């Protein structure tokens, strides 16, 4: 009875968020179809558009974007290996296997459950709980890089609102107060939430140099998939000047990161709708933007998912060295 009550509570707590994601997904897909209806560019099929890029000698852009796939996920695996190393000497091979298996699993189960299950694949039972903290730090670092890049991109395109100048001092004061209150009342807090104490002790054991190394890896990885999107846009003849394109891409990634989406299908819909909305302001042919966004999904989500599925048998029979 107690478990059924807990399930009912969790279900009702997650239901509004599920409804919000559904509304946003339907709205994004509806916006794309509404905007593209009766467009003559829609008569161009995907393969016809690809052949145009090929005949215009733009194929090297696509090939370079493809070559960056292992660099992208290789950096992600390196960041995971770096953060978890203080608790368990995970090999780079197992880090890559865990990351790709997590991508495959998240395609069907959702990002949180899938990525967690995949990355804990080669972590022994006694270390799995401790590994959750590095996993959280890894996600936070990339989210922070995305947020900073998105703000810089917005500032470049539209200028910095005057109100923003007051935001940073308030943010610093708020963070300082939060840190002070945490230090003062952490004993009481840990008494109420004992598992938080364990997680905090795990966090304090991670050397600052490890976190800084993971931070730089996060920046390099962000630059890689930013460049992948730029190259795919060039292949589909989406041409505006370099800095404006990069700024628009940072905003697209920011929207995709912070707007609730169905991560179980690789965040489809929101990225395409935001790309269409932002690039149309520059008179870009809509179909090229849509195909570029979908191609990025194929390169960075679907292809790694297929590779991860080949490794997914290991999820059922994990092996530890």
Beta strands, then each sheet from edge to edge (+ up, - down):
end
